């Protein structure tokens, strides 16, 4: 259990006392207690202080900080500091420095500046993690281990090239299999020796920052390899920690929809998933909700940690808007509503200098508690303290699974056609948003997930079909499930080799169609999805754009056809009976209105239950545990709005008020309702 040592929702965040003097430390403790903070994340970027030279380690300052916090009732999420190596290390061992995409050797600077396959880094980083674990594993203040910080970016150095060849040998065994998987007969790229293989970059196969490649197989495998390399860095530190500490969870903070790492693979290696939530001022609320659900889905629905969010504003976006009054509380509870058992910030006190000095904090530069941000943080801290342990470990339950796959996303981005406008996340979000607006819970799932627990599975843009995936989907549908997929699905295998015999390849029998051609037009050019008769909530005409599969129905029923162009009258929406279930195929990129109506149709056909009727902009989720079922009502609107409990009566855990029937909720307010 994440909260075993501290059985309540953890509240606090990143704290950097090394940037401040002793008088400030004392004031920090006073303000932390006043704000209700009970967990501080320490030591995230302190490697240079902890190890001033190759053989010297100095933990005196960290000892004092941990003890000082603990004596005031503040627990510690202790980081390993390995996200930025010391300057002396770069000077003495230049192999630790990365080479960028354009072949330039970095100098010391920034963070995540270490090559993941550097012998120096692979020696010193796990050693530091082990020394920290050995020293602090039995300190009662420690409630979690935090390895490195926000792993990101790739390296293209010779160490990585050598390690890439080893990785390829383990994956393919023979050079002949590499040639086959990468289709190297194209453009005369056949390899005869392993050391002929070089990393794909602007110097070799790629251009435009990796958005384009001559050989998708090479570029896909390099992304897999780099994700695995960074994951190996995490695992090495985690394993050193676990030599001394087996009952305290180990994690590292992920970044939601970050593109470069296969987070489903990472989720298997984390004791608890943690992530950093930084929506922009115009990020759709449902996109943030989807990302929370995606992070929860990395470990099959287990509660996760909200490791970072800002109390007020970011510093690194183009327009760093303040969170309006009530929004910090609202978004904190949105994370809890989707499965978080922690509410943590970056940061607790604003830095005085360098790049994050304008990033928001609980304690602003003015240095006292008489600010709007501090008052809001203290009020939230009191509420979370009052909730105690009741919500801990509670789960969300869903009968709808939406597939998300990082390797599929990479493959679409590298596909070299048919359109530069393909946006995997956008298309997935369309379907999530439709269920979100209907207050029907959704699990975001990987392609390896057990599908038997779901009534509906949606797989937008399932371009890449990995081994066994099609069979699992067919079994799910045959057993009575409803499956939905879209254009540009079933095209290639996991090496990005086209599945011959007609699109959508391994899904052809399931969806009962084959696609002859794929038209790709500039997104402003629209076509129509026309219904001659109603199908559930679907009727009349809708728009579609970007991609247009020219499909032929085999066993599928044609529900709607294109309205214009030379393929007017050809199918654009089909439904195929398959065993006890059915499979929809959406042959274009439809408008949100179409997706909303398709989802309404599926909800009715599958008798899916909406958690509660509410006004648009009022989000409803539910978590359950041995104590009961909790409904979160979150009003994202700027005005009072309404929801309807029906005949049931609920008690609001935050105010002790009761609600029944049609009820109002103030702008930006949150209710946590438990049925009486």
Secondary structure, 3 states (H helix, E strand, C coil): CCCCCCCCCEEEEECCHHHCCHHHHHHHHHHHHHHCCCEEEECCCCHHHHCCCCCCCCCHHHHHHHHHHHHCCCEEEEECCCCCCCHHHHHHCHHHECECCCCCECCCCCCCCECCCCHHHHHHHHHHHHHHHHHHCCCCCEEEEECCCCCCCCCCCHHHHHHHHHHHHHHHCCHHHHHHHHCCCHHHCCCCCHHHCCCCCCCCCEEHHHCEECCHHHHHHHHHHHHHHHHHHHHHHHHHHHCCCCCCCEECEECCCCCCCCHHHHHCCCCCCEEECCCCCCCCHHHHHHHHHHHHHCCCCCCEEEEECCCCCCCCCCCCCCCCCCHHHHHHHHHHHCCEEEEEECCCECCCCCCCCCCCCCECCCCCCCCHHHHHHHHHHHHHHHHCCCCCCCECCCCEEEECCHHHHHHHHCCCCCCCCCCHHHHHHHHHHHHHHCCCCCEEECCCCCCCCCCEEEECCCCECCCCHHHHHHHHHHCCCEEEEECCCCCECCCCCECCCCECHHHHHHHCEEEEEEEECCCCCEEEEECCCCECCECCEEEEEEEEEEEEECCCEEEEEECCCCCCCCEEEEEEEECCEEEEEECEEECHHHHHHHHHHHHHHCCCCCCCEECCCEEEEEEEECCEEEEEEEECCCCCEEEEEEEEEEEECCCCCEEEEEEEECCCCEEEEEEC
